[in-house]
């Protein structure tokens, strides 16, 4: 079975903390993505990467950064967490040619 | 800019009744088209996809979708809904260009009444 694994299902962090969300895929996929999901807004793309050490900004990159040092791992970093970053974060991966993405279970982050 | 519209925020259907969820996209060329489903507390699962060819595509769990180029639509259908189909459904497009990502609609929540 293909698998995208997010390191935490639930996280609670304090305002101003640096937060790392980790995502690992075992399918040797080239592309990896981070989305944020909020009620009524659907999924919004934060960053994506189509190769190791490559990254592209999505629709809402402000306040976030990413790291992809290895093909299987894509990290989302909140440099200084704020309450408006409380959300569900979804990681996904896809092959370069097939386009459809496999999703992880999501990380529900609460910033207090 | 590319966009995806799901006009219905919430739909309630009786168990055993038919279902149609609407999706319209805005894009110059024909993109890749997808429907995903999300059960409560879960990630997204791919229901079906359209890349090219036959405009009626079959997916998992008895779902199908029809691509209509003239209407820029990709509506999801199921002839008989089961209580376990209650979930949130997302339509998505991928512009079919290098270095692009899935663009999602805002989702439609399906409730199933007995």
Interface residues (C-beta under 8 A of the other chain):
Chain A: X4 X31 X33 X35 X40 X41 X42 X43 X44 X45 X48 X50 X56 X58 X90 X92 X99 X100 X101 X102 X103 X104 X105 X106
Chain B: X9 X32 X34 X36 X42 X43 X44 X45 X46 X49 X51 X90 X94 X96 X98 X99 X101 X102 X103 X104 X105 X106 X107
